[in-house]
Amino acid sequence: MRSPSAEAQAYERAPARGAALLLGVAAFALAAALTLVRGEPRVWGDSGVWLSVAARLLEGDRLYADVADNKDPLFFYAYAGALWAGGWRAPFALDALWLALGSLFLALALAELRLARPAVAAGALVYPLALTAYWYEPGATQLPALALAPAALWLWLRGSPAAAGAAVGAAAL
């Protein structure tokens, strides 16, 4: 039999789960809109090099041995996975995923700090806007790490230092 306080806590968490789901959908919608407005798929310059390296990885070349560029492995393997899944435009759509994850993880971290809902919503809105500011280039190589940084904060705040360290490690890849 559950105690009354456990039932009250479960009842309090139910709206929070619905709000988190709504926030996740809103974060992805904002990220997709920002990617469409701010991003322009290009096959020349840096973006062309990244596509070429990803294509070589799909052909079996080894990163940093057979094909190289000065970017982290998470970036190139995510790029190659997107290229495999959806053709040459898909790696640029990957930005929407990174922006949505960054927005969602920042909102979760702010909620874990027990900030008011308007502050959580503002953080979730401002973070992807900041990530797509003046410096933004579609397929930007620092975007995965900047999306995973709030995940590390959220995991640490939830009392999972090992998982937070894993998120930092993934971001460093």
C-alpha positions in Angstrom: 0.0 0.0 0.0 1.4 3.4 -1.0 1.5 6.1 1.6 -0.6 9.2 1.1 2.6 11.3 0.6 3.8 8.9 -2.2 0.4 9.2 -3.9 0.5 13.0 -3.6 4.0 13.1 -5.1 2.8 10.9 -8.0 -0.2 13.1 -8.5 2.1 16.2 -8.6 4.5 14.6 -11.1 1.7 13.7 -13.6 1.2 17.3 -14.8 5.0 17.8 -14.8 5.3 14.9 -17.2 2.7 16.4 -19.5 4.4 19.7 -19.4 7.8 18.0 -20.2 6.2 16.3 -23.2 4.7 19.5 -24.4 8.1 21.2 -23.9 9.8 18.5 -25.9 7.4 18.9 -28.8 7.7 22.7 -28.6 11.5 22.5 -28.5 11.7 20.3 -31.6 9.2 22.6 -33.4 11.3 25.6 -32.6 14.5 23.8 -33.6 13.1 22.7 -36.9 11.8 26.2 -37.6 15.2 27.7 -36.7 17.0 25.2 -38.9 14.7 26.0 -41.8 15.1 29.8 -41.4 18.8 30.0 -40.4 20.2 26.9 -42.2 20.9 26.6 -45.9 22.3 23.2 -47.0 25.6 23.7 -48.9 27.9 21.3 -50.6 30.8 23.7 -50.9 33.3 25.0 -48.4 33.4 23.4 -45.0 30.0 21.7 -45.4 31.3 20.0 -48.6 34.3 18.7 -46.8 32.2 17.3 -43.9 29.9 15.6 -46.4 32.9 14.1 -48.2 34.4 12.7 -45.0 31.0 11.3 -43.9 30.6 9.6 -47.3 34.1 8.1 -47.1 33.2 6.7 -43.6 30.2 5.1 -45.2 32.5 3.5 -47.8 34.5 1.9 -45.1 37.4 4.4 -44.6 38.7 4.8 -41.1 38.5 8.2 -39.5 41.8 9.9 -38.9 43.6 7.0 -40.7 42.2 6.9 -44.3 40.3 10.2 -44.2 40.8 13.1 -41.9 39.6 16.5 -40.9 40.2 18.3 -37.6 36.7 17.6 -36.2 35.6 15.4 -33.4 34.4 11.8 -34.1 30.9 12.3 -32.7 30.4 15.0 -35.3 31.6 12.8 -38.2 29.8 9.6 -37.2 26.5 11.5 -36.6 27.0 13.2 -40.0 27.7 9.8 -41.6 24.6 8.3 -39.9 22.4 11.1 -41.1 23.9 10.8 -44.6 23.2 7.1 -44.7 19.6 7.6 -43.4 18.5 10.5 -45.6 20.9 11.5 -48.3 23.0 14.6 -48.6 20.4 16.9 -47.0 19.9 14.9 -43.9 23.1 16.0 -42.1 21.8 19.6 -42.2 18.5 18.5 -40.7 20.5 16.9 -37.9 20.9 20.5 -36.6 17.2 20.4 -35.7 17.8 17.4 -33.5 20.8 19.0 -31.7 19.0 22.3 -31.2 15.9 20.4 -29.8 18.1 18.3 -27.4 19.9 21.4 -26.2 16.7 23.2 -25.6 15.1 20.3 -23.8 18.1 19.5 -21.6 18.4 23.1 -20.6 14.7 23.2 -19.7 15.1 20.1 -17.7 18.1 21.5 -15.8 16.2 24.7 -15.1 13.2 22.8 -13.9 15.5 20.7 -11.7 16.7 23.9 -10.1 13.0 24.5 -9.3 12.8 27.7 -11.3 9.3 29.1 -12.1 7.8 27.7 -15.3 8.1 31.0 -17.2 11.8 31.0 -16.5 12.1 27.4 -17.7 10.2 28.2 -20.8 12.3 31.3 -21.4 15.5 29.3 -21.1 14.2 26.6 -23.5 13.3 29.4 -26.0 16.5 31.5 -25.7 19.1 28.7 -25.8 18.4 27.5 -29.4 18.1 31.2 -30.5 21.6 31.8 -29.0 22.9 28.7 -30.7 21.7 29.9 -34.1 22.9 33.5 -33.6 25.3 35.3 -36.0 28.0 32.7 -35.9 25.7 29.8 -36.9 26.6 27.8 -39.9 24.5 24.8 -40.9 26.2 21.7 -39.7 28.3 23.6 -37.2 30.7 21.3 -35.6 30.4 22.7 -32.1 26.6 22.2 -32.0 26.5 18.6 -30.7 28.7 19.5 -27.7 26.7 22.7 -27.0 23.5 20.5 -27.1 24.9 17.9 -24.7 26.4 20.4 -22.2 23.0 21.1 -20.5 22.4 17.3 -20.4 25.5 17.1 -18.2 24.2 19.8 -15.9 20.8 18.2 -15.7 22.2 14.8 -14.9 24.5 16.2 -12.2 21.6 18.1 -10.6 19.6 14.9 -10.5 22.3 13.3 -8.5 23.9 11.2 -11.3 27.5 12.3 -11.5 28.6 9.3 -13.5 26.0 9.9 -16.1 26.9 13.6 -16.1 30.5 12.6 -16.7 29.4 10.4 -19.6 27.5 13.3 -21.1 30.7 15.5 -20.8 32.7 12.7 -22.4 30.2 12.3 -25.3 30.3 16.1 -25.8 34.1 15.9 -25.9 34.0 13.3 -28.6 
